[in-house]
Amino acid sequence: MMTLGRVVSRHPWLTLLAWGLAALLSLPFAARAPAALNADPAGGLTDAEATRVTALLRDRFGERDTNTAILVTRSQPPLGTPAGRAAYERLVEGLRAVEGVSRVVPAQAGGPLPTQDAGGTLALTLAQIPLEDGATETLARVRAYAAGVDSAALDVRVTGGQAIADDFTFFAEQDTKRSELTALPLIAGLLLLVFGALVATALPLAVGLLSISVAMATLYGLTHVMQVSTFAQSVITMLGLGAGIDYALLMVNRFREELRRDPDPRRAAERTVQTAGRSVAFSGLTVAIAMAGLILPPIAFVRSIGIGGVLAVLLTVLASLTVLPALLALLGERVNSPRILKFTWAQSGAASAAWTAFARRVTARPWAAVLGSSALLLLLAAPALTMRTGYAGAWGLSPGVESRDALKDVEALGAGGLLSQFEVVLDLQGQRYGPEDRARFQALVEKLRALPGVKGVLSPFVTPADLASAGGNDSGGLAALSVLTRRSFSEDRTLLRVTVVPGRNLPAAEIPSFERQLRQTLQASGYPYLLGGAPIGGEEFSRAITGALPAVIAAVFAGTFLLLMVAFRSLLIPLKSILMNALTVAAAAGVVTLVVQHGVLAGPLGIPADVGVLDASLPVLLFAVMFGLSMDYEIFLLSRVQEEHLRGASNDEAVVLAVGHTARIITSAAIIMFIVFAAFVFGRVVASKSIGLGLAVAVVLDATLVRLVLVPAFLKLAGRWNWWLPAWLERRLPRIRLEH
């Protein structure tokens, strides 16, 4: 830190020039990043059963039209009238001409799928679009065409798997932009209250935005080598703004103190890097360790979030230790101008009398503080025991989003199962399908058709009623049978395909039981099989995340324990920090479960009541982000406790003095963090809203109940054991001194 502080403070213009060039080069790529992100989690599971089924259908069955856009039309006059039917037929003909649409299946009067209601005012039209390359572009053209249809005769809305995924990506980007625009003025106002000067207020915002820009450009580069999650953008924004402003608060405050000791701004900036910079670097390292835990699961979707988080934190730390001191070295006393407010209540270098008195009251009754705060946190965490995770699909979007609202009409027509189809591939183990297999295959199809909740089974075995509903006349029925036959056998006739269509779009909570009954029937048939489809892909992603969570937690705990042990030369302090941070995360997870899954206060927060599950990535994201950020406040407080203790204060007095000196910094930083996180609660993507809610709750609990009540009380009870370290370990550990 001494070398870095010396270089940056003595060559500020060169430092700023380097970052300026990096920012200019980053902006074009950062702007392209949101459009390149992906909202499909299951696509990152390359070895998953659903992924293998998709590959078999493409490579062995020649299936190219499994991606379906569903157009829901409301017609006035009804389709049964000449005028209504003419308007609808014009829609269908124009849809066939849209570039990228390979096939259009119009509504059939009286048919099961696609269909129309009894009055002929509501109907479904299916448009097959590319499965992978060009899917988003083709869907955009379909939507543009639908929007241009004469709304006086037909109102057209588009849904389907691709539409839902694209809406997730679009609204996640919009949520992030709106959150930034909403949070920045509020943060600026709070920083002005904290610093009292416009220049000092602008510095933390500049550092946060600079690190976000470079991180997003790097994220865009990653999209060319791996699948990158939509949520990576939200995590980068949260960490870039939240952590960046936290670190800037610490650095600017220390610089002001150093200026009072030495009026030379370059020496003050150098000293700031050597003191507060150490705490910033150490805090950033703990956050980076937590985010790096997300790189462990073999899931590209989750790894991209971890990589994005690590990038954001490291760049934020680097900007805080280079750009900020360079600016401070150039500004000097001008950092305090123009003085708008005459008080700087949060960033005074002196201890707060009120917070010192509060700490004395807490440490006077440590058992009451520990037991009371722990009981409250456990009570808040209790609902997390009932947490159900999964992929909510369209229900993970807020009402008012077209793909979600249109799905309601699809459900009303009894066609919701179109979005919950299960694909079964049966293996004849190298033997070609022959006449002797017919009875066995047909028996399995009939058993699948008879299962509860199954609306239909697509196979070669159709009844006269199936033929009539498929086309309405002999030629149409024979054509339908021909298509079914081609789709049911692989090109070498050694694989058989069956598509099971449920009676409705299955909520995530109901998919496991439906999957279980399918597997039981398939296993009894004696065929080796693979089971795929969108519901299975979502379930596999959820199970992969759940299975990876223990490894993520263990890795983060181990890394954090070692880091804190070295920093504070203690075994008890890192153990205490891990347990209390975990308790904070559990309490936040309980609150999110209560709101999102059980609907408590969901309405006022704009969270739909029919989501039913938490996004599968939420627990691991909440743990990694909040566990890392909690360490900021932990290090701010503990470094001061250690500093006072090394100066000769008793353990109890060191705790009281540390709270008096750091409580205002911690509460100011926490309010800013809360604003950043809470801004995401007002978005359109339920997963982003849930993450924002969880982090907002966690930061409030951590900065108040945990850091200012539970931790001081525990440190009081532990006494001299806080700083105990075996002699053999004491001799071997490197020495690090943290100051702020």
N, C-alpha and C positions, 0 to 999 in steps of 0.2 A: 504493500500500500504506500510505503514511503516513496518508492520510485514512481509509481503511477501518479501520486499527488504532485510530485515535483515536476514531472513532464507536462501534465495537464495545466497546472497553474502557470508554468513558465512559457508555454506555447499554446495559449488559448485560441488564437485565430486559426492555427493549423488544425487543432482539434475540431473546431466548429466547421472548418472547410471540409474536412473528411466526412463528418456527419451530414453536412449539407449535400455533398455529392451522393452519399448513400441514399438520402431521402429522395432526391430528384430522380435517381435511377429506379427507386422502389415504387414510386407513385403509379406509373403505368401498369406495372404488374400487380400491385395491390388492388387496383381498380378492377382487374380481371378475375381476381381470386374468387369472389362470391359465386359467380356463374359457373365456375369449374368444380364447386363442392358438390357432394353427393349426400342424399338423404336416405339412401337404401342401405340399412345396416347389414342385411343378410348377404349382400354381394361381396362383402369382405371375407366371408367364410368359404375359402376355396375348396376345402375338403368336406364341406357339409353335405348331408344327404340330399337336401333340396337343390343345392348347386349341381350335384352330379346328375340329378334327374333332368334339370334344365339342359345340361350339356348333352345327355343322351337324346332328348327330344330334338335337339338341334342337329346333332351329328348322325344319329342312327335312324331317326324318323323323318328327317328333312323338314322339321317343324319350324316355320319362319314367322308365324302369325299368332304367337301366344300373347302378344302385348295388345291389349284391347282398350280403345277409348270408347266410353259409353256416353252417348248423347241422349239427354232427357229432354223431350219436347213437350211443350204445352201448346195445344192448337186451339184456335178460335176463329172460324167455326170448327167443330170436331172433325176427326179424320173420316168419319162415316159419311160426311157430306161431300159432294163433288168439289166444292171450293177448298175444303179442308184437306182432302186427299191430294188435290192438285198442288197445293202449297207444300205438303209433305214430300211429294214425289220430286218437286224441284229441289228441295233440301237434299234428298238422297242423291240425285244426279250430280249436283254440285259437289257433294262430299266425295263422290267417286273420283272427281277430277282433281282433288287436292293432292299435291305432290307428296309422295311417301305413303299414302293410304293404299294398301294392297287389296283390300276387300271390304265391302260394306254389306251388312246384313240388316235389312229394314224390318220394321215392326210387322208382325203377322197377326191379323185379326183372329183372336181366339187361341193363338199359339202360346206355348209356355215361356220360351226365351228365344229371341226378344219378344216383347209383348206390348199390349196397350190396355188401358183400363176400359171398363164397360161402356163408359160414355164416349170413348175415343178422344178425350182431350189430353190424356197423358200417354206417352209412348216412348219406347226405347229403340235406339238405333246403335248397332255395333260397328265400329270402324277399326280394322286391323292396321296397326302401325308397326314400324321396326322394333325389334326386341332390344337392341343395344345401340349401335351407332345410328345417329339420326333420330332417335326416339323423341327427345325433347324438342328438336326443331320441327318434326312432323306434328307433334301435339300442338305446338305454338301455332302452326298453320291451320290446324283443325279448329282451334279456339278462335283464331282471327276470322275464319270463315263463318263459324257459328255466330260470332258477334255481329257479322254483317248481314245476317238473315233478317228479313222483314219482320220486326218484332210485333207488328200489328196482327200478323197471321200466326206466327210461331215464336215462342220464347224457347231458346235453346241453351241448355247448360251442359257442361262436360265434366265427367268424373271418370273413375277407373284408376288402376294401380299407378300408371305413369302420371296421371293428372294429380293424384294425391302426393306422390313423391316430389313432383315439380313444385307444387304449392308449398310443401315443407321447405324446400330450398329457397323459394322466393320470399316467403314470409319470415323465415329465419333471418335472411339478409335484411329485410325491411325492419324486423324487430330490432336488430343490432343497430341499424342506422338511427331509428327513432329513439332507441334507448340512449345512444350517444348524444343526440340533439336535445333530449329531455334532461339528461343528467348533467351535461356540461354547464348550462347556465346556473343550475342549483349548486354544483360544485364550485363554480367560480364565485358565487355569492358567499358561500361558506368560507372559502379560502381568503376572500377579502376581509371577512370578519375575523379570521384567524390572524392574518398578517397585517391587515390595516393599510396595505400599500398595493397599488396596481401591478408594479413590476414583479414583486414577490409572488403575487397571485398568479401571474401568467407563467411563471417558471415550471411549477408542477404539471400544468396542463400541457405545456410544450413537450416536456419529457415523455408524458404518457402518450400523446399523439404521435410523436416521433417513433417510439418503440413499436407502437401498433402498426404503423405504416411499413416499417422494415419487416416486421414479423409476418404481415399479410403477404408481402411480396415473396418472402421465402416459402410461405404456405402454398402460393401459386406454383412455385417450382416443384413442390412435392406432388402436386396433382398430376404431373407428367410421369411419375414413377410409381404411384400408389393411389388407392382410393382415399380421399380425404373427407372427413365428416363435416356436415354443415355446422355442427356444434363447435368445431374447432374455432370458427370465427367468433362465436360468442365467448368462448373461453379466453381467446386472445384479447378481446375487448375488455372483459372483466378484469383480467390480470394486468393488462397494460395500463388501464386507467387506475384501478384500485391500488395495486402495488406501487406503480409509478408515483402516484400522489403521496402514498404513505412514505416512501423513501425520500421524496422531495421535502416533505414536511420536516423530516429528521435532519436532512442536510442543510436546508435553509436556516432552520433554527440554530443549528450548531455554528453555521457561518456567522450569524448575527452575534452569537456569544464570542466567537473568536475575534471579530472586528472590535469588540469592546476591549479586548486584551491587547490587540495589535492592529493599528489602523491600516497597515499595508494589506490590500485586498488579496494579493497573490499569496502572501504567507498565510493569511487567514484561510484561503481556499485550500492550500496545501495541507494545513492542519485539519481542516474539515474532512478531507479524504482519509487522512491517517486515523481519525477518531470515529466519527459517525460513519465514514465509508466502510470501516471494518464491520460494523453492525449491519449495514445495508448488504454487503457482500455475503455475510453469514446468513442473514435472513433469506436472501434470494436463493442461496444454496439449499436451504431447508425446503423452500417452496418447490424448487426444481427437482429435488429428490422425490417429493410427493407426486409431482406431475409425471416424473419418469416412471413411477410405478405403473402408469397406464400403458407404457410401452411393452410391459411383460406379456399381457395376453396375446395369443397368436391371432388377433383380429385386427385387420387393417383399419377398420372403422374406428376402433378405440385407440389403436396406436397413433393414428393421425392426430387425435385430440391430445394425447400425451406429448407428442412431438411439438404440436402447436403451443401447448402450455409451457414446455421447457424453453422453446424459442422466445416466447413473450417475456418470461421471467428473466432469462439471461440477457436479452436485449435491454430490458428495463433497468436491470442492475448496471449494465455497461453504460447506458445513457446517463444514469444517475451518478456514476463515478467519473464520467468524462465530460459530457455536454454541460451538466449542471455546474460542476466546479469551474469549468472554463468560462461560462457566463458570469458566475459569481466573481471570478478574478477580474473580469473586465468591468463589471458594474460597481463593485465596491459598495460604498454607502448609498449609491443610487438604487440598490435593491430595496431600500425603504422609501422610495418615492414613486409617484407622488403620494403623499400620506393622505389617505381618504378618511380613515378612522383613527381616533386618537388612543385606542386601547387595543392591545394584542393579548386578550385573555388566555388564549390557548397555547401561545408559544413563548410565554415568559420563561426565562431561564431559572427563575427562583421557584422554590417549592410552593405549592398551593396550600395555604393554611386550611382551607375547607377539606381538601382531599387528605391531608395529613391527619386531621382530626377524625375523618371517616375511617382511615386505616387503623388508628388507635382503638376506635370502637370495635372494629372487626376483630383485631388481635386480642382484645380484652375478653372476648367470648368465642374462642376459636372453634370449640366443639359445636356450638349452635350454628355458626356460619358454615362449617363443613357439612354437617348433617342436613341442615335446612336447604342449602343450595344443591347438594347432591340429590336429595329427595325430589326437589322440583325438576331437576334435569332428568331424573329417571322417570318421573311421571310424564313429562313431555315425550320421552323416548318410547314409552310403552306402546303406542299405536304402531310403531315400526315393526313390532312382532307379527302384525297381520298384513304386512306389505305384500302386495302381489305385483310382479313386474311382467312386462310384455311389450309387444308392439301394437299400439292402439290404432294404427292406420289412420283413416279419415277422422276418427273420433279424437285423435290427438291434435286436431285443428279446432280453432274456436268457431262457433256459429257465425255465419256471414261469409265464410270462405266457400267459393263455388263448388269445389269438389266434395266438400262435406255436405253442403245443403242439398246438392243434387242426389247424393246417396240416400237421403231420406225418401225421395220420390222413387228411387230404385227399389228400396225396401217396401214401399207402399204397393208396388206392382208385384211383389213376391219374387223379385229377381235379385235379391241381395246376395245370394249365393254365388253370383258371377265373380265377386271379389274375394271369395273364400274357397275357390276350387282346389281340390286335392288331386294331384297327379300320381298315379300308380304305374310303375314299370315292373312287369313280371318277367322273370328270366327263365327261358327254356333250356338253359345251360348248354348252348351250342346246337341244340336240335331245332330243326325247322318245324313250324306249326303245321300240324296235319289233322286229318279228320278225327283221329282218336283223341285229340286234345279239346275238341269242341265242347263235349258234354262237361268236362271238368272246368273249362273256362266259363261256360255259360252258368254253371252252378255258382261259381264265385261271384259273377256279376249279379245274379239274383239275390244272393246273400247280402251283398253290398247295398243293393237297391232297397232291401227290407230293413236296413238299420234305421233306428230312430233319428230323425232330423235330416235324413237324406231326401232331397227333392228329386234328383235324377242321377243316372249313371250313363255316361256317354261310352258306348261300346258298339260292336257290330250287331249285337242282338237286339233288334228293335221290333216292336209289335206293330200291327196295322194302325193302331192309334198313334204310335210314334210317327209313322210315315205320314199320316194325315196332318198331324200338327206341325210336322217339319216343312211341308210344302203345300198341302191342300189339294194336290192332284197327283196322278201317277208319276208324271215326269219329274215333278218337284220331289216327290218321295224317293224315287230311284236315285236322283242326284244326291239327295241327302245321305242315302245309304252308302253310295259310292264314296263320298267324302269321309263318312264315319269309318268305312273299311280301311281307307288309306291311312287315316290318322291312328288306327288301332294296332297296326303291325309295323315293326321296323322293316327297313328295306330288304334285310336278309331273312325276315320272318322268324327270327329267334328271340325277339323281345315283343311282349304284348303290353298295350297301354290301355288304361281305364281312367277316366276322369270322373271323380265323385263331386257332385254339386250339392252343397247343403241347402236347406230351405231358406236360409237368410245369411246375411253377412255376420259371421261369427265374431262376437267380442273376444278379446284376447283371453279373458278369464275362462271362456268355454272351449277354447281350442284344445287344451290337453285332454279333456274327457272325450271329445270327438275323435281326436287322434288315437286315443287308447282303443276305442271300439273298432276303428279301422284296422289297426295293427293286429288285434286279436283275431279278426276275421281273415286277414291276409295270412297270418301265421298258420291258421287251421287249414288253409287251402293247400299247403305243401309247396307252393311256388316260392323260390327265392325272389325277393322283391325289394324295391326302393320306393319310398314315399316322399313326395315333394309337393310343390305348390307354395303360394305366398304364405299361407298360415304356418306351414312347417318351417319355412325360412325364418319367419319371425320368432317362432318358438326356439329354434336352434340358436338364434342369436341371443335370446334371453338366457338360455341354459349355458351358453358359452361365457357370457358375462358373469353369471352367478357362479359358475365354476372357477372363473379366474379371480374373483374378488378375494378369497383367502390368501392367494399368492401375492396379490397387490398389497393387501394390508400388511402381511408379514414383511415384505421387502421394504415398505415405507417405514414401518416400525423399526426395523433393524438399522436402516440408514440414518433415521432421525436419532435413534438412541446413541449411536456411535458419535454422531456429530455433536450432540449436546453434551455427551460425556467428555469429549475433548475440550469443548468450549468452557464448561463450568466445572470440570474436574470433580465430578460427582456421579454416583450411581443412582441416588434417589431422585435427583432433579429430573434427569431424562425419563425415568420411569413414571414419575408424577406427571410430567408434561404429556407423555403419550396417553396415559389414562384419562386425563382431563380433556385433552383435545378430542379423544375418541368419544367421550361422554357428550361433548358439545355437538359433534357430528350426529350422534345417535338421537339427540334431542331434536335437532333440525330435521332429520329424516322422519321422526315421529310426527312432527307438525305437518310436514308435506304429505305424509300418508293420510293424516286426519282430514286435510283440506281436499286433496286431489282424489283420493280413493273413496273416502267416506262422505265427502261433500260438505263438511263443516266450514262455513264461511266461504264456500266456493263461489257463490253468486256475487257477493260484493267484490271479489278479486277477479271476476271475469273468467273463471274456470268452469267449463261445462260440467254438468253433473253426470254425464253418461260416459265418461272416459273409462272408469272401472279399474284401470291399472296405472301404475307409474311406468314411465319409459324405462326399459331395461338398463339403459346406460346411466340413469340418474344416481343410483347408490354409489357406483364407483366414481362418477364425476364429483358428486357432492363430497365424498370422502377425500379424494385427492386434492381438490381445490381448497376446501375449507381446512383440512388438516394442515396443508402447507401455509395458508395465509394466517392461521391461528398462531403459528410460530413467530410471526412478526411481533405480535403483542407480547408473546412469551419472552422473546429475546429482549425486547425493549425493557420489560420489567425486571427480568432476572439479571440482565447485565448491570442494571443499576443496583440491585440487591448485592450482587457480587462486589461491585465497585465500593459500595459503602462498607461492606464487611471487610474487604481488604484494607480499607482505610482505618480500621480498628473499631468500628461500631459493632455492638453485640448483634446477634442474629435477629432478635426482636426489633431492635431499633433500626437495623438495616432494612428490614421489610417495610417499616413505617415510612422511613425517609424515601425509599424507592417509590412507593405508591404516591407520596406527595410530589415527587419530581416528575413522574411519568404519566400519571392519570389523565392530565389534560391533553397530552400528546395522544395517548391511546384513545380517549373518547373522541377527539377531533378526527383522528384517522378512521375510527369506526363509523362515525356519522357519514364520512365521505364514501367509505366502502358500502355502507347501507344504501346510499343514494344510487350508486352504480348498480348494485344488485337489484334493488327494488324496481328500477326502471324496466327491467326485463319482465316483471310480473304483468305488465300492461301490453304484452305482445299478443300475437295470434297463434303461436305454436305452443301447445300445452307443455311440451318437454322443456322449452326455454323458460316458460313461466314458472315451472316447477323448480328448475335449477336456480332461477333468480330468487324465488321465495325461500328455498332452503338455505341459500347462502346469506340472504338478508337476515333471516331468523338466527342463523348460526353466528353471524358477526355481532349481532346485538347481544346474544347470550354470552359470547366469548369475551367481549370487551367490557361487560358489566358484571354479570353474576360470576363468571369464571375467573377472569383476570383480576378483578378488584375485590372479590369476596372470597371465593373458594381458594385461590392460590395463596394470598397472604395468610389466610387462616391455616392452611396446611403447612406453609413454611414456618409459621409460629409453633405449631405442634411438633414438627420434626426437629426443630432446634439445631443442635450441632450436627445431626445426622444429614442435614442438607448438603454438607460439604465433605462428607466422608468418602474416601477413596482408598482402596488397599494400597499399602506402601509399594508393593512390587509394580502395581499399575501406575501409581503416581510417578515413579521414576521413568517409565517408558513412554508416557503420553507427551506429545508436543505441547508447548505452552502458547496459548492464544489469549490476548487481552482485548476484550470488547468494551467499547465506550460509546456513549451517544451524547 
